[in-house]
Amino acid sequence: MSYAGWILLTASLVGLSCGIIGVLLILRRMAMMADAISHTVLLGIVVAYLVTRELSGVHMLIGAIAAGLLTSMLVQWFHARGVQQEASIGVVFTTLFAIGVVLIATKVGNAHLDVKHTLMGEITFIPWERIELPWIGSIPEAVFILSIVLIVVLVAVLVFYKEWKITSFDPALAASLGLPVVLMHYVFMSLVSVTTVAAFDAVGAIMVVAMLITPAAAAYLWTDRLLVMFALSGSFGVLSAAAGYYVAAWLDTSISGSMAFATGIVFMISFIGSPRHGLASRWFRPRAAGGVVEG
């Protein structure tokens, strides 16, 4: 595969996995949790490095997942004690992220671990960091990791589809039916953390947030059916990845930034043109109704 092909494949895998997870974030009204986790995983990565003094390995993934779960637990803990959820997210997000930044500045030293790389990522380096796989050959490490994450996300969503649906739309009903609502919540937060970490190094926190929230918000405008929403959100993520790459190549600018911008364009098109919830439908419906009355 060509250099551009690997970049497009990597970004598409991010768009698919984040798009699917993002639907559940939107339905659970936890969109800002994506922003929080995508930043607080920095603390887990830094702590993992300080413990092992290595910048690659499974320990980085474990540290980041632990930070994501810590974020979720602290937000829930504060919220259960009377603090509004938005305020809880803001306090936990900024505090843990700030601790990570301070540790980088004071403890990490000359290691290749910086805040700018964390926020923006560097997807252009993806094709050069390769691993050898039996029967497949040499492929970028990020493609391998993101493929596994996508499979895990798809299996988790399909196997527990009914549980996700009930706990997302009516947690009280789910609890009355005996479903483990709290356990499902933390399983979901684990999926968010894993997806975020997998995309973190390649595309940075900004694109992760954009892919987690915007395609799902756009899909929500087009349909009320959950399965269709999953499919549309993943498709919008892939479309944004492809469009953003070619815009970046045309303007010679940041690839991740252009992909994040493309998600906004997809959302605006959906916001205006959706036949069910779009602005255009709201403009034309009163006129059509008026025409019927007059006729």
N, C-alpha and C positions, 0 to 999 in steps of 0.2 A: 504494500500500500504506500501511496505517496506521503510526503511530509504533511501536506495540507489535509490529506485524508485521515491521518491519525489525529490531527487536531480536531477535525470535524466529528470524528467518531467519539473522542473523549468528551467533547462538549455535548454531543447528543446523548451520551450515557448519563451525564449530569442532568440534562434537561428531562430525560425520562424518569429517572429515580426521584429527583426533586419534585417533578410535576405530580407524580403519583402520591408521594407523601404530603405534598402541599395541599391536596384536596382535603385530607383529614384535618390538617391544621386550620384551614379556612372554616370547615364545618364545625370544628370544636371551638371556634373563635379564639384561637391561640396563635394568630399570625405573628405577633411580636415575639413569641417564644422562639421562632426561627431566627430572628435577629439576635436575640440574647444568646442562644446556644452557638450560633455561628461565630460569635465573638469570644464567649467564655471558654470555648475549647482551647483557646490560646493558652490559658492557664494550665490545662492538662498537658498540653504539648511541652510547655516550658518545664513543668515539674518532672515529666518523664525524661527530658533531656538532662536535667540536673542530677537525676538519680543514676542514669546510665552513661551519660556523656556520649551518647550516640544519636545522630540525627535521623536515622532510619531504623525501622524494625517494628515488630508488633507492639512493643511497649508504647510507642507513640500513639497508636490507635487505642490501646487500653486507657492511657492517660486522658486522651481527648473524650472518650466515651464516659469515663468517670466524671470529668468536668461537666459534661452535658447532663448527666444524671444528678450531679450535685446542684446544678442550676435549677433543674425541675423540682427537686426536693425542697430547696430553700424557698422557691416561689410558692409552692403549695403550703409550706409551713407558715410563711408570713400571711398568706391569704386566709388560711384556716384560723388565724388569730386576729382577724379583723382588718387587715391591710388590703386595700383594693388590689385586684390582680394586676392591673396596669402599673400601679405604683410598686408592687412587689417585683415585677419583671424589671422595671427601671432601676431599682435599687440593687438587685442581685447582679444584673447584667453589667452595670457600670463598675460596681465594686470588684467583681471577679476579673473583668477585663483589665481594670486598672492595676490589679495585683500582678497580672501577667506581664503588662507593659513594664512595671517597675522591676520585676525579676529579670526581664530581658536587659534592661538598662544597667542593672547592678551586678547580676550574677552570670549572665551568659557570656559576656566578653566578645571575642572575635568570631564566634560560631555564626554560620549562615542562618540566622534566625532573627528576623526583623519584622517590625509592625507593618511596614509598607508591603512586604511580600505576603504577609498574612491577609491584608485587606484586599489587594489587587490580584495576587497570584501571578503565575507566569506560565501560561498554557503553551507558549512557544517552545519551552524546554521539554515538554512531554515526550516527543518522539525520540529523544536522545537517551532517556533513562529506561533501559530495556531489561527484560528478563527472558530466560530461555524456558520454553514449555515443551514437554514431550508431545510429539505428533503435530505441534503447531508451529514451533520455531520461536524466533525472536519477536516479541511484541512489547510495546511500552508498558511499564509497570502500572501506570495509572489506568490504562485500559483494562488490564487484568483485574485490578482491585474494584474498579467501578462496575465491571461486568458481574462480579460476585455479589456486590451490594445490590445491584438491580435484580438479580435472581432472588436474593433474600427478601427484598421488598415485595416483589411480585408474589412469592410463595406466602409471605405473611399476610398480604392483603387478600389473596384468594382463599386461603385456608380459613381465615377468621373473618371472612367478609360480613357475615351476619352479625357477629359480635361488634365489629367496627361500626357497622351501620346503626345498631341500636344504641351503643354507648356514645356515639357522636351526636345523634339526634335527640335522644332522651335518656340521659344517665340514670334518672330516677326509676324509669321503667326497667332499665337493664338491671339495676340493683334489686328491684322487686322480683325479677325473674331468676335471681340467683347468679347472675353473671359477675365475674370478678372485675368490677369497674376500676378499682385502684390498680390491680395488677395489669389490666389492659392499658391503663394510662402510662405506667412506667415501661411497659413493653413498647408502646408507641414512642415515648421519649427516647428509648434506646435506639429505635429505628431512625428517628430524627438525628440523633447524635452520630450514628454510624454513617448515614448518608451525608451529613454535613462534613464529617472528617474525611471521608473518601474524596469529596470534591474540593476540600479545603486547600490542599497544596497546589492543585492544578489551576484553579480558577479564582481563589481568594474568597473572602467573606462576602464582599459586595455582590458577586454573581450568585453565590449560594443563596443569599437572601432573595435576590430577584427571581431565581428559578424556583424557589420554594413557595413564594407567595403569588407572584404576578400571573403565571400561566393558570394556576388554580383559580384565582379570582376571575380571570377571563372566561375560563370554562364554566364557572358558576353562573355567568350571565347567559349562557347558551342553552343550558339544560337543567332539568330538575332530577334526572335519573343518575344515580351514583355511578354505575358502571360506565355510562357515556361520559360522565364528568371526568373519571379517571383517564379514559382514552383521549379525550380532548385536551386535558391538561398536559399529559405526556407529549402529545403531538405538538401543542403550542411550544413546549420546551425545546423540542427538536427543531421546529421551525425558527424559533428565536436564535438558537445556536448557529444554524446555517446562515440566516440572514445577517446576524451580527458579524460572523466571520468575513463575509464578502464585503460588508460595509467597512470593516476595519482594514481589509486589504486595499479597498478603493481609496480610503482617506489616510492610510498609513498611520493608524492610531491604535490604542489599546484594544486587543481582541476581547478580553473579558468585559471591559467597559462597554464596548459596542454590543455585545450579546445581552448585557443587562439592559441597555437602552432599547434593544429590539423587543424585549419582553414588554416594555412600556408601550411600544407602538402596537403590539398585538392586543394589549389590554384596551387601548384607546379605540381601536377598530371595533373590538367587541362591545365596548361601552356605548359606542354610537350605533353600530349596525346590528346588534343582537335583536332578532325578531320578537323575543319574549320580554327582555328587560332593557333593551337599548333605547337611547334617546330618540332615534328615528321612529321607532314604533310608538313612542309616546306622542310625538308630534303628529303622526298621521292618524292615530286612532280617534282623537276628538273630531278631526275634520271628516273622517269617514262616518262617524256617528251622526255628525251634524247633517251630512248629506242624506243619510237615511231618513232623518226626521223631516227634512225639507221635502224630500220626495214623497 
